[in-house]
Amino acid sequence: MTTFQTLARNEQMEISHDTQRLRIFSGTSNPGLAKEIASYLGIKDGPLVCKRFADGELYVQIQQSIRGCDVFLIQPTCAPVNDNLMELMIMVDACKRASARQITAVIPYYGYARADRKTAGRESITAKLTANLLVKSGVDRVLAMDLHSAQIQGYFDIPCDHIYGSPVLIDYLSKKDLGEMVVVSPDVGGVARARAFAKKMQDAPLAIIDKRRSAHNVSKSLTVIGDVKGKTAILIDDMIDTGGTICAGAKLLRNEGAKRVIACASHAVFSPPAVERLSINGLFEQVIVTNSIPLKNEQIFPQLEILSVANMLGETIWRIHEESSVSSMFR
């Protein structure tokens, strides 16, 4: 049984409300995910033209009537972050000028999320700036998945539905023979995430890696707080960027006697040299991620497992459209 509840979509649509006012459009950052979401909803993703002028400026045109429609724009703001963010705002503006009833930006991965507070003088809180830009562009609502910190939800002066990829990860892991396991947070900041994950994994015990970060994308793991000897260690984080944090954690867990190490993350950012680090033989048994960010062929390696969040996002979109509860999906 899955850890979130879905409806029989085709039957529901036959007996429920008119779906003619529901529209799904995809930007260029993850069209594959958008097609999966549309398929789950039993509709087609709408026709849209997105191209560049010779000087690099973006052009977007919606190629069907959306007057009075409930429009959902699927666009994770992954790399290239600035281009994808600008494209999303242009899509929003096009929908606004086409008289859409409501525009929801579906952002499976929210770029600039790590700049969510000031840690030194004269820094920008770019996560808040990005939220401001989206609101000013004309978005009526935001649907995001696994924001880097929960406070980002409050940066929007419009409704923001925040869902998590953990149910998909847990559903996959629950079908594996993991033996005696322990859920591990790669740093102190991720303890709340790891604790919630452990609770859903049959109340598994929790361990924490004490880490000191000397600079951005540079970390040093010091010690493990908790017992991992002879156990399957599940390292859980919201994203894997360069892989430095999670790989250093995995090496430490192996040195502390962990029998198996499995890494789980919602967002596979995979900036170089992540793939080289993650694919080291004997380090990870598996690296499990979702398809919130599309991966290139050269970013695929033998230990990698990619899970789809399309059904979960599709169900959330349907409930927003129907103005029903989103939180009840996860009970």
ZADO-1210 file (C-alpha; in nm, 4 decimals, padded with zeros to 6 digits):
<atoms>
<atom x="00.0000" y="00.0000" z="00.0000" code="MET" pos="1"/>
<atom x="00.1368" y="00.3414" z="-00.0917" code="THR" pos="2"/>
<atom x="00.2036" y="00.6044" z="00.1722" code="THR" pos="3"/>
<atom x="-00.0168" y="00.8597" z="00.0010" code="PHE" pos="4"/>
<atom x="-00.3716" y="00.8058" z="-00.1177" code="GLN" pos="5"/>
<atom x="-00.4688" y="00.8380" z="-00.4854" code="THR" pos="6"/>
<atom x="-00.8099" y="00.8204" z="-00.6430" code="LEU" pos="7"/>
<atom x="-00.9229" y="00.6083" z="-00.9367" code="ALA" pos="8"/>
<atom x="-00.8583" y="00.8950" z="-01.1733" code="ARG" pos="9"/>
<atom x="-01.0561" y="00.7867" z="-01.4796" code="ASN" pos="10"/>
<atom x="-01.3631" y="00.6871" z="-01.2757" code="GLU" pos="11"/>
<atom x="-01.3435" y="01.0047" z="-01.0698" code="GLN" pos="12"/>
<atom x="-01.3380" y="01.2231" z="-01.3799" code="MET" pos="13"/>
<atom x="-01.6361" y="01.0444" z="-01.5326" code="GLU" pos="14"/>
<atom x="-01.8595" y="01.0996" z="-01.2307" code="ILE" pos="15"/>
<atom x="-01.7216" y="01.4273" z="-01.0986" code="SER" pos="16"/>
<atom x="-01.6622" y="01.7755" z="-01.2337" code="HIS" pos="17"/>
<atom x="-01.5968" y="01.9061" z="-01.5845" code="ASP" pos="18"/>
<atom x="-01.2286" y="01.8698" z="-01.6737" code="THR" pos="19"/>
<atom x="-01.2489" y="02.0965" z="-01.9766" code="GLN" pos="20"/>
<atom x="-01.1287" y="02.3884" z="-01.7646" code="ARG" pos="21"/>
<atom x="-00.8133" y="02.2109" z="-01.6459" code="LEU" pos="22"/>
<atom x="-00.4991" y="02.2873" z="-01.8479" code="ARG" pos="23"/>
<atom x="-00.1439" y="02.1541" z="-01.8125" code="ILE" pos="24"/>
<atom x="00.1468" y="02.3253" z="-01.9884" code="PHE" pos="25"/>
<atom x="00.5135" y="02.2362" z="-01.9701" code="SER" pos="26"/>
<atom x="00.8175" y="02.4550" z="-01.9934" code="GLY" pos="27"/>
<atom x="01.1389" y="02.3209" z="-02.1425" code="THR" pos="28"/>
<atom x="01.3089" y="02.2167" z="-01.8167" code="SER" pos="29"/>
<atom x="01.1288" y="01.8836" z="-01.7613" code="ASN" pos="30"/>
<atom x="00.8719" y="01.8014" z="-02.0354" code="PRO" pos="31"/>
<atom x="00.8915" y="01.4286" z="-01.9593" code="GLY" pos="32"/>
<atom x="00.7567" y="01.4785" z="-01.6089" code="LEU" pos="33"/>
<atom x="00.4803" y="01.7046" z="-01.7415" code="ALA" pos="34"/>
<atom x="00.3674" y="01.4350" z="-01.9863" code="LYS" pos="35"/>
<atom x="00.3527" y="01.1791" z="-01.7045" code="GLU" pos="36"/>
<atom x="00.1451" y="01.4165" z="-01.4920" code="ILE" pos="37"/>
<atom x="-00.0943" y="01.4855" z="-01.7786" code="ALA" pos="38"/>
<atom x="-00.1268" y="01.1118" z="-01.8424" code="SER" pos="39"/>
<atom x="-00.2178" y="01.0500" z="-01.4788" code="TYR" pos="40"/>
<atom x="-00.4864" y="01.3178" z="-01.5029" code="LEU" pos="41"/>
<atom x="-00.6219" y="01.1664" z="-01.8236" code="GLY" pos="42"/>
<atom x="-00.5584" y="01.4780" z="-02.0316" code="ILE" pos="43"/>
<atom x="-00.2943" y="01.6003" z="-02.2771" code="LYS" pos="44"/>
<atom x="-00.0360" y="01.8633" z="-02.1954" code="ASP" pos="45"/>
<atom x="-00.1297" y="02.1775" z="-02.3840" code="GLY" pos="46"/>
<atom x="00.0431" y="02.3057" z="-02.6970" code="PRO" pos="47"/>
<atom x="00.2984" y="02.5754" z="-02.6266" code="LEU" pos="48"/>
<atom x="00.5752" y="02.7356" z="-02.8301" code="VAL" pos="49"/>
<atom x="00.8938" y="02.8367" z="-02.6522" code="CYS" pos="50"/>
<atom x="01.1846" y="02.9586" z="-02.8610" code="LYS" pos="51"/>
<atom x="01.4750" y="03.2004" z="-02.8542" code="ARG" pos="52"/>
<atom x="01.5514" y="03.5015" z="-03.0653" code="PHE" pos="53"/>
<atom x="01.9005" y="03.5425" z="-03.2083" code="ALA" pos="54"/>
<atom x="02.0096" y="03.7507" z="-02.9086" code="ASP" pos="55"/>
<atom x="01.8947" y="03.4834" z="-02.6605" code="GLY" pos="56"/>
<atom x="01.5627" y="03.6425" z="-02.5591" code="GLU" pos="57"/>
<atom x="01.2843" y="03.3948" z="-02.4870" code="LEU" pos="58"/>
<atom x="00.9499" y="03.3868" z="-02.6670" code="TYR" pos="59"/>
<atom x="00.6461" y="03.1971" z="-02.5348" code="VAL" pos="60"/>
<atom x="00.3051" y="03.1508" z="-02.6945" code="GLN" pos="61"/>
<atom x="00.0138" y="02.9447" z="-02.5598" code="ILE" pos="62"/>
<atom x="-00.1443" y="02.7777" z="-02.8623" code="GLN" pos="63"/>
<atom x="-00.4966" y="02.7123" z="-02.7365" code="GLN" pos="64"/>
<atom x="-00.7660" y="02.9116" z="-02.5620" code="SER" pos="65"/>
<atom x="-00.7307" y="02.9188" z="-02.1828" code="ILE" pos="66"/>
<atom x="-00.9875" y="03.1898" z="-02.1091" code="ARG" pos="67"/>
<atom x="-01.1469" y="03.1094" z="-01.7739" code="GLY" pos="68"/>
<atom x="-00.9315" y="02.7972" z="-01.7291" code="CYS" pos="69"/>
<atom x="-00.7418" y="02.6611" z="-01.4303" code="ASP" pos="70"/>
<atom x="-00.3848" y="02.6522" z="-01.5668" code="VAL" pos="71"/>
<atom x="-00.0939" y="02.4552" z="-01.4187" code="PHE" pos="72"/>
<atom x="00.2557" y="02.5319" z="-01.5480" code="LEU" pos="73"/>
<atom x="00.5099" y="02.2531" z="-01.4901" code="ILE" pos="74"/>
<atom x="00.8600" y="02.4005" z="-01.4653" code="GLN" pos="75"/>
<atom x="01.1300" y="02.3015" z="-01.2143" code="PRO" pos="76"/>
<atom x="01.3812" y="02.5852" z="-01.1927" code="THR" pos="77"/>
<atom x="01.6854" y="02.3589" z="-01.2178" code="CYS" pos="78"/>
<atom x="01.9995" y="02.4333" z="-01.4197" code="ALA" pos="79"/>
<atom x="02.0196" y="02.6589" z="-01.6109" code="PRO" pos="80"/>
<atom x="01.8342" y="02.8203" z="-01.3209" code="VAL" pos="81"/>
<atom x="01.8091" y="03.1762" z="-01.4542" code="ASN" pos="82"/>
<atom x="01.6822" y="03.0668" z="-01.7963" code="ASP" pos="83"/>
<atom x="01.4223" y="02.8297" z="-01.6518" code="ASN" pos="84"/>
<atom x="01.3018" y="03.0836" z="-01.3967" code="LEU" pos="85"/>
<atom x="01.2671" y="03.3545" z="-01.6613" code="MET" pos="86"/>
<atom x="01.0873" y="03.1115" z="-01.8927" code="GLU" pos="87"/>
<atom x="00.8403" y="03.0287" z="-01.6154" code="LEU" pos="88"/>
<atom x="00.7644" y="03.3962" z="-01.5539" code="MET" pos="89"/>
<atom x="00.7113" y="03.4575" z="-01.9266" code="ILE" pos="90"/>
<atom x="00.4737" y="03.1588" z="-01.9356" code="MET" pos="91"/>
<atom x="00.2839" y="03.3076" z="-01.6437" code="VAL" pos="92"/>
<atom x="00.2593" y="03.6448" z="-01.8161" code="ASP" pos="93"/>
<atom x="00.1317" y="03.4812" z="-02.1366" code="ALA" pos="94"/>
<atom x="-00.1381" y="03.2966" z="-01.9391" code="CYS" pos="95"/>
<atom x="-00.2356" y="03.6115" z="-01.7498" code="LYS" pos="96"/>
<atom x="-00.2804" y="03.8041" z="-02.0741" code="ARG" pos="97"/>
<atom x="-00.4830" y="03.5130" z="-02.2162" code="ALA" pos="98"/>
<atom x="-00.7390" y="03.5545" z="-01.9327" code="SER" pos="99"/>
<atom x="-00.6707" y="03.2329" z="-01.7407" code="ALA" pos="100"/>
<atom x="-00.8923" y="03.2051" z="-01.4321" code="ARG" pos="101"/>
<atom x="-00.6133" y="03.0803" z="-01.2043" code="GLN" pos="102"/>
<atom x="-00.2436" y="03.0171" z="-01.2714" code="ILE" pos="103"/>
<atom x="-00.0515" y="02.7679" z="-01.0587" code="THR" pos="104"/>
<atom x="00.3247" y="02.7369" z="-01.0941" code="ALA" pos="105"/>
<atom x="00.4187" y="02.3731" z="-01.0320" code="VAL" pos="106"/>
<atom x="00.7842" y="02.3817" z="-00.9275" code="ILE" pos="107"/>
<atom x="00.9059" y="02.0298" z="-00.8420" code="PRO" pos="108"/>
<atom x="01.2522" y="02.1742" z="-00.7749" code="TYR" pos="109"/>
<atom x="01.2802" y="02.5321" z="-00.6497" code="TYR" pos="110"/>
<atom x="01.6090" y="02.6925" z="-00.7529" code="GLY" pos="111"/>
<atom x="01.7870" y="02.9380" z="-00.5214" code="TYR" pos="112"/>
<atom x="01.6267" y="02.7608" z="-00.2227" code="ALA" pos="113"/>
<atom x="01.9557" y="02.7326" z="-00.0341" code="ARG" pos="114"/>
<atom x="01.9861" y="03.1121" z="-00.0137" code="ALA" pos="115"/>
<atom x="01.6995" y="03.1193" z="00.2361" code="ASP" pos="116"/>
<atom x="01.8560" y="03.3356" z="00.5099" code="ARG" pos="117"/>
<atom x="02.1498" y="03.5639" z="00.5790" code="LYS" pos="118"/>
<atom x="02.4512" y="03.3815" z="00.7186" code="THR" pos="119"/>
<atom x="02.6899" y="03.6758" z="00.6762" code="ALA" pos="120"/>
<atom x="02.6711" y="04.0465" z="00.6180" code="GLY" pos="121"/>
<atom x="02.5626" y="04.1945" z="00.2835" code="ARG" pos="122"/>
<atom x="02.4132" y="03.8698" z="00.1495" code="GLU" pos="123"/>
<atom x="02.0972" y="03.8394" z="-00.0572" code="SER" pos="124"/>
<atom x="01.8093" y="03.6165" z="00.0544" code="ILE" pos="125"/>
<atom x="01.7580" y="03.4968" z="-00.3020" code="THR" pos="126"/>
<atom x="01.4876" y="03.2429" z="-00.2139" code="ALA" pos="127"/>
<atom x="01.2681" y="03.5348" z="-00.1033" code="LYS" pos="128"/>
<atom x="01.3621" y="03.7442" z="-00.4087" code="LEU" pos="129"/>
<atom x="01.2627" y="03.4537" z="-00.6370" code="THR" pos="130"/>
<atom x="00.9279" y="03.4245" z="-00.4582" code="ALA" pos="131"/>
<atom x="00.8703" y="03.7981" z="-00.5046" code="ASN" pos="132"/>
<atom x="00.9481" y="03.7750" z="-00.8767" code="LEU" pos="133"/>
<atom x="00.7036" y="03.4879" z="-00.9264" code="LEU" pos="134"/>
<atom x="00.4260" y="03.6702" z="-00.7401" code="VAL" pos="135"/>
<atom x="00.4857" y="03.9896" z="-00.9385" code="LYS" pos="136"/>
<atom x="00.4775" y="03.7936" z="-01.2650" code="SER" pos="137"/>
<atom x="00.1147" y="03.7067" z="-01.1945" code="GLY" pos="138"/>
<atom x="00.1169" y="03.3595" z="-01.0373" code="VAL" pos="139"/>
<atom x="-00.1937" y="03.2937" z="-00.8265" code="ASP" pos="140"/>
<atom x="-00.0655" y="02.9826" z="-00.6506" code="ARG" pos="141"/>
<atom x="00.2531" y="02.7759" z="-00.6157" code="VAL" pos="142"/>
<atom x="00.2912" y="02.4002" z="-00.5803" code="LEU" pos="143"/>
<atom x="00.6446" y="02.3065" z="-00.4692" code="ALA" pos="144"/>
<atom x="00.8096" y="01.9825" z="-00.3623" code="MET" pos="145"/>
<atom x="01.0722" y="01.9422" z="-00.0913" code="ASP" pos="146"/>
<atom x="01.1738" y="02.3021" z="-00.0411" code="LEU" pos="147"/>
<atom x="01.5192" y="02.3254" z="00.1161" code="HIS" pos="148"/>
<atom x="01.3643" y="02.4783" z="00.4279" code="SER" pos="149"/>
<atom x="01.0013" y="02.5032" z="00.5378" code="ALA" pos="150"/>
<atom x="01.0275" y="02.8796" z="00.5901" code="GLN" pos="151"/>
<atom x="01.0396" y="02.9355" z="00.2108" code="ILE" pos="152"/>
<atom x="00.6687" y="02.8511" z="00.1962" code="GLN" pos="153"/>
<atom x="00.6070" y="03.1701" z="00.3938" code="GLY" pos="154"/>
<atom x="00.8050" y="03.3809" z="00.1462" code="TYR" pos="155"/>
<atom x="00.5090" y="03.3734" z="-00.0939" code="PHE" pos="156"/>
<atom x="00.2279" y="03.6247" z="-00.0454" code="ASP" pos="157"/>
<atom x="-00.0024" y="03.3811" z="-00.2263" code="ILE" pos="158"/>
<atom x="-00.1120" y="03.0240" z="-00.1418" code="PRO" pos="159"/>
<atom x="00.1795" y="02.7788" z="-00.1563" code="CYS" pos="160"/>
<atom x="00.1216" y="02.4044" z="-00.1324" code="ASP" pos="161"/>
<atom x="00.4354" y="02.2273" z="-00.0121" code="HIS" pos="162"/>
<atom x="00.4504" y="01.8503" z="-00.0623" code="ILE" pos="163"/>
<atom x="00.7261" y="01.5975" z="-00.0038" code="TYR" pos="164"/>
<atom x="00.8907" y="01.3289" z="-00.2142" code="GLY" pos="165"/>
<atom x="00.9428" y="01.1033" z="00.0883" code="SER" pos="166"/>
<atom x="00.6215" y="00.8972" z="00.0361" code="PRO" pos="167"/>
<atom x="00.7527" y="00.7817" z="-00.3019" code="VAL" pos="168"/>
<atom x="01.0941" y="00.6971" z="-00.1547" code="LEU" pos="169"/>
<atom x="00.9389" y="00.5167" z="00.1437" code="ILE" pos="170"/>
<atom x="00.7007" y="00.3210" z="-00.0771" code="ASP" pos="171"/>
<atom x="00.9991" y="00.1953" z="-00.2788" code="TYR" pos="172"/>
<atom x="01.2136" y="00.1115" z="00.0251" code="LEU" pos="173"/>
<atom x="00.9293" y="-00.0683" z="00.2042" code="SER" pos="174"/>
<atom x="00.9336" y="-00.3324" z="-00.0703" code="LYS" pos="175"/>
<atom x="01.3047" y="-00.4064" z="-00.0179" code="LYS" pos="176"/>
<atom x="01.4567" y="-00.6448" z="00.2339" code="ASP" pos="177"/>
<atom x="01.6610" y="-00.3969" z="00.4334" code="LEU" pos="178"/>
<atom x="01.7151" y="-00.6043" z="00.7455" code="GLY" pos="179"/>
<atom x="01.8020" y="-00.4047" z="01.0555" code="GLU" pos="180"/>
<atom x="01.8143" y="-00.0428" z="00.9468" code="MET" pos="181"/>
<atom x="01.8944" y="00.3037" z="01.0747" code="VAL" pos="182"/>
<atom x="01.7972" y="00.6354" z="00.9149" code="VAL" pos="183"/>
<atom x="02.0884" y="00.8811" z="00.9048" code="VAL" pos="184"/>
<atom x="02.0846" y="01.2586" z="00.8724" code="SER" pos="185"/>
<atom x="02.3983" y="01.3814" z="00.6904" code="PRO" pos="186"/>
<atom x="02.4071" y="01.6925" z="00.9110" code="ASP" pos="187"/>
<atom x="02.2356" y="01.8484" z="01.2112" code="VAL" pos="188"/>
<atom x="02.0203" y="02.0701" z="00.9885" code="GLY" pos="189"/>
<atom x="01.8501" y="01.7668" z="00.8340" code="GLY" pos="190"/>
<atom x="01.7513" y="01.5992" z="01.1633" code="VAL" pos="191"/>
<atom x="01.3824" y="01.6953" z="01.1411" code="ALA" pos="192"/>
<atom x="01.3619" y="01.5514" z="00.7885" code="ARG" pos="193"/>
<atom x="01.5396" y="01.2307" z="00.8909" code="ALA" pos="194"/>
<atom x="01.3267" y="01.1903" z="01.2050" code="ARG" pos="195"/>
<atom x="01.0037" y="01.2180" z="01.0036" code="ALA" pos="196"/>
<atom x="01.1425" y="00.9696" z="00.7502" code="PHE" pos="197"/>
<atom x="01.2456" y="00.7246" z="01.0241" code="ALA" pos="198"/>
<atom x="00.9021" y="00.7395" z="01.1841" code="LYS" pos="199"/>
<atom x="00.7404" y="00.6306" z="00.8579" code="LYS" pos="200"/>
<atom x="01.0020" y="00.3576" z="00.8134" code="MET" pos="201"/>
<atom x="00.8557" y="00.1457" z="01.0942" code="GLN" pos="202"/>
<atom x="00.9931" y="00.3814" z="01.3607" code="ASP" pos="203"/>
<atom x="01.3516" y="00.3035" z="01.2622" code="ALA" pos="204"/>
<atom x="01.6287" y="00.4360" z="01.4893" code="PRO" pos="205"/>
<atom x="01.7998" y="00.7627" z="01.4003" code="LEU" pos="206"/>
<atom x="02.1672" y="00.8543" z="01.3656" code="ALA" pos="207"/>
<atom x="02.3268" y="01.1923" z="01.2943" code="ILE" pos="208"/>
<atom x="02.6540" y="01.2828" z="01.1262" code="ILE" pos="209"/>
<atom x="02.8251" y="01.5713" z="01.3001" code="ASP" pos="210"/>
<atom x="02.9680" y="01.7867" z="01.0238" code="LYS" pos="211"/>
<atom x="03.1604" y="02.1093" z="00.9932" code="ARG" pos="212"/>
<atom x="03.1286" y="02.3089" z="00.6692" code="ARG" pos="213"/>
<atom x="03.4245" y="02.5325" z="00.5799" code="SER" pos="214"/>
<atom x="03.2784" y="02.6812" z="00.2576" code="ALA" pos="215"/>
<atom x="02.9910" y="02.6384" z="00.0106" code="HIS" pos="216"/>
<atom x="02.9907" y="02.2856" z="-00.1375" code="ASN" pos="217"/>
<atom x="03.2791" y="02.1903" z="00.0933" code="VAL" pos="218"/>
<atom x="03.2175" y="01.9839" z="00.4064" code="SER" pos="219"/>
<atom x="03.4051" y="01.7657" z="00.6519" code="LYS" pos="220"/>
<atom x="03.2332" y="01.4834" z="00.8407" code="SER" pos="221"/>
<atom x="03.3651" y="01.4277" z="01.1906" code="LEU" pos="222"/>
<atom x="03.1697" y="01.1624" z="01.3758" code="THR" pos="223"/>
<atom x="02.8499" y="00.9578" z="01.3848" code="VAL" pos="224"/>
<atom x="02.6053" y="01.0068" z="01.6706" code="ILE" pos="225"/>
<atom x="02.4163" y="00.6774" z="01.6996" code="GLY" pos="226"/>
<atom x="02.4672" y="00.3063" z="01.6390" code="ASP" pos="227"/>
<atom x="02.5120" y="00.1987" z="01.2755" code="VAL" pos="228"/>
<atom x="02.7313" y="-00.1119" z="01.3148" code="LYS" pos="229"/>
<atom x="02.6007" y="-00.4086" z="01.1160" code="GLY" pos="230"/>
<atom x="02.2939" y="-00.2153" z="00.9990" code="LYS" pos="231"/>
<atom x="02.1552" y="-00.0862" z="00.6699" code="THR" pos="232"/>
<atom x="02.2143" y="00.2890" z="00.6862" code="ALA" pos="233"/>
<atom x="01.9702" y="00.5037" z="00.4900" code="ILE" pos="234"/>
<atom x="02.1182" y="00.8493" z="00.4311" code="LEU" pos="235"/>
<atom x="01.8336" y="01.0932" z="00.3640" code="ILE" pos="236"/>
<atom x="01.8635" y="01.4486" z="00.2306" code="ASP" pos="237"/>
<atom x="01.6503" y="01.6871" z="00.0248" code="ASP" pos="238"/>
<atom x="01.9050" y="01.7139" z="-00.2582" code="MET" pos="239"/>
<atom x="02.2390" y="01.5856" z="-00.3819" code="ILE" pos="240"/>
<atom x="02.4442" y="01.8602" z="-00.5463" code="ASP" pos="241"/>
<atom x="02.8163" y="01.7895" z="-00.5783" code="THR" pos="242"/>
<atom x="02.7825" y="01.4793" z="-00.3609" code="GLY" pos="243"/>
<atom x="03.0512" y="01.5915" z="-00.1162" code="GLY" pos="244"/>
<atom x="02.8337" y="01.5846" z="00.1956" code="THR" pos="245"/>
<atom x="02.6568" y="01.2560" z="00.1332" code="ILE" pos="246"/>
<atom x="02.9693" y="01.0727" z="00.0090" code="CYS" pos="247"/>
<atom x="03.1743" y="01.1860" z="00.3087" code="ALA" pos="248"/>
<atom x="02.8898" y="01.0636" z="00.5263" code="GLY" pos="249"/>
<atom x="02.8794" y="00.7279" z="00.3501" code="ALA" pos="250"/>
<atom x="03.2544" y="00.6753" z="00.3957" code="LYS" pos="251"/>
<atom x="03.2211" y="00.7529" z="00.7650" code="LEU" pos="252"/>
<atom x="02.9284" y="00.5100" z="00.8004" code="LEU" pos="253"/>
<atom x="03.1309" y="00.2363" z="00.6302" code="ARG" pos="254"/>
<atom x="03.4212" y="00.3023" z="00.8682" code="ASN" pos="255"/>
<atom x="03.1790" y="00.2793" z="01.1605" code="GLU" pos="256"/>
<atom x="03.0685" y="-00.0686" z="01.0493" code="GLY" pos="257"/>
<atom x="02.7481" y="-00.0047" z="00.8509" code="ALA" pos="258"/>
<atom x="02.6653" y="-00.3196" z="00.6537" code="LYS" pos="259"/>
<atom x="02.4937" y="-00.1375" z="00.3655" code="ARG" pos="260"/>
<atom x="02.4578" y="00.2305" z="00.2775" code="VAL" pos="261"/>
<atom x="02.1669" y="00.3608" z="00.0695" code="ILE" pos="262"/>
<atom x="02.1359" y="00.7298" z="-00.0213" code="ALA" pos="263"/>
<atom x="01.7923" y="00.8880" z="-00.0721" code="CYS" pos="264"/>
<atom x="01.7187" y="01.2383" z="-00.1976" code="ALA" pos="265"/>
<atom x="01.4284" y="01.4070" z="-00.3736" code="SER" pos="266"/>
<atom x="01.6365" y="01.6282" z="-00.6005" code="HIS" pos="267"/>
<atom x="01.9257" y="01.4987" z="-00.8124" code="ALA" pos="268"/>
<atom x="02.1072" y="01.8263" z="-00.8840" code="VAL" pos="269"/>
<atom x="02.4263" y="01.6310" z="-00.9632" code="PHE" pos="270"/>
<atom x="02.6722" y="01.9143" z="-01.0252" code="SER" pos="271"/>
<atom x="03.0232" y="01.7925" z="-01.1147" code="PRO" pos="272"/>
<atom x="03.1878" y="01.5870" z="-00.9718" code="PRO" pos="273"/>
<atom x="02.8783" y="01.4256" z="-00.8149" code="ALA" pos="274"/>
<atom x="02.8504" y="01.1318" z="-01.0560" code="VAL" pos="275"/>
<atom x="03.2163" y="01.0355" z="-01.0112" code="GLU" pos="276"/>
<atom x="03.1810" y="01.0477" z="-00.6330" code="ARG" pos="277"/>
<atom x="02.8487" y="00.8639" z="-00.6112" code="LEU" pos="278"/>
<atom x="02.9477" y="00.5833" z="-00.8465" code="SER" pos="279"/>
<atom x="03.2564" y="00.4747" z="-00.6486" code="ILE" pos="280"/>
<atom x="03.2417" y="00.0958" z="-00.6117" code="ASN" pos="281"/>
<atom x="03.1537" y="-00.0238" z="-00.2636" code="GLY" pos="282"/>
<atom x="03.0392" y="00.3146" z="-00.1308" code="LEU" pos="283"/>
<atom x="02.6635" y="00.3067" z="-00.1962" code="PHE" pos="284"/>
<atom x="02.4482" y="00.0026" z="-00.2572" code="GLU" pos="285"/>
<atom x="02.1928" y="00.2355" z="-00.4172" code="GLN" pos="286"/>
<atom x="02.1382" y="00.6061" z="-00.4753" code="VAL" pos="287"/>
<atom x="01.7633" y="00.6686" z="-00.4929" code="ILE" pos="288"/>
<atom x="01.6282" y="00.9976" z="-00.6312" code="VAL" pos="289"/>
<atom x="01.3101" y="01.1267" z="-00.7962" code="THR" pos="290"/>
<atom x="01.2577" y="01.2715" z="-01.1436" code="ASN" pos="291"/>
<atom x="01.1948" y="01.6267" z="-01.0162" code="SER" pos="292"/>
<atom x="01.5046" y="01.7179" z="-01.2193" code="ILE" pos="293"/>
<atom x="01.5742" y="01.5488" z="-01.5549" code="PRO" pos="294"/>
<atom x="01.9084" y="01.3722" z="-01.5812" code="LEU" pos="295"/>
<atom x="02.1299" y="01.3409" z="-01.8863" code="LYS" pos="296"/>
<atom x="02.2667" y="01.0064" z="-02.0053" code="ASN" pos="297"/>
<atom x="02.6116" y="01.0896" z="-01.8725" code="GLU" pos="298"/>
<atom x="02.4635" y="01.1417" z="-01.5245" code="GLN" pos="299"/>
<atom x="02.3296" y="00.7868" z="-01.5040" code="ILE" pos="300"/>
<atom x="02.5383" y="00.5275" z="-01.3178" code="PHE" pos="301"/>
<atom x="02.4752" y="00.1653" z="-01.2094" code="PRO" pos="302"/>
<atom x="02.3754" y="00.2367" z="-00.8469" code="GLN" pos="303"/>
<atom x="02.1211" y="00.5024" z="-00.9460" code="LEU" pos="304"/>
<atom x="01.7455" y="00.4429" z="-00.9107" code="GLU" pos="305"/>
<atom x="01.5068" y="00.7155" z="-01.0368" code="ILE" pos="306"/>
<atom x="01.1503" y="00.7161" z="-00.9012" code="LEU" pos="307"/>
<atom x="00.8666" y="00.9120" z="-01.0583" code="SER" pos="308"/>
<atom x="00.6705" y="01.1690" z="-00.8584" code="VAL" pos="309"/>
<atom x="00.4274" y="01.2276" z="-01.1471" code="ALA" pos="310"/>
<atom x="00.1318" y="01.0487" z="-00.9850" code="ASN" pos="311"/>
<atom x="00.1760" y="01.2355" z="-00.6577" code="MET" pos="312"/>
<atom x="00.2030" y="01.5718" z="-00.8334" code="LEU" pos="313"/>
<atom x="-00.0896" y="01.4816" z="-01.0577" code="GLY" pos="314"/>
<atom x="-00.3051" y="01.3925" z="-00.7582" code="GLU" pos="315"/>
<atom x="-00.2120" y="01.7190" z="-00.5877" code="THR" pos="316"/>
<atom x="-00.2960" y="01.9175" z="-00.9021" code="ILE" pos="317"/>
<atom x="-00.6337" y="01.7451" z="-00.9246" code="TRP" pos="318"/>
<atom x="-00.7146" y="01.8258" z="-00.5620" code="ARG" pos="319"/>
<atom x="-00.6145" y="02.1901" z="-00.6049" code="ILE" pos="320"/>
<atom x="-00.8337" y="02.2083" z="-00.9150" code="HIS" pos="321"/>
<atom x="-01.1233" y="02.0463" z="-00.7264" code="GLU" pos="322"/>
<atom x="-01.0572" y="02.2661" z="-00.4215" code="GLU" pos="323"/>
<atom x="-01.0270" y="01.9622" z="-00.1965" code="SER" pos="324"/>
<atom x="-00.7742" y="01.8713" z="00.0746" code="SER" pos="325"/>
<atom x="-00.4125" y="01.8154" z="-00.0230" code="VAL" pos="326"/>
<atom x="-00.2861" y="01.7211" z="00.3237" code="SER" pos="327"/>
<atom x="-00.5300" y="01.4283" z="00.3467" code="SER" pos="328"/>
<atom x="-00.3284" y="01.2520" z="00.0730" code="MET" pos="329"/>
<atom x="-00.0524" y="01.1827" z="00.3233" code="PHE" pos="330"/>
<atom x="-00.2554" y="01.0620" z="00.6211" code="ARG" pos="331"/>
</atoms>
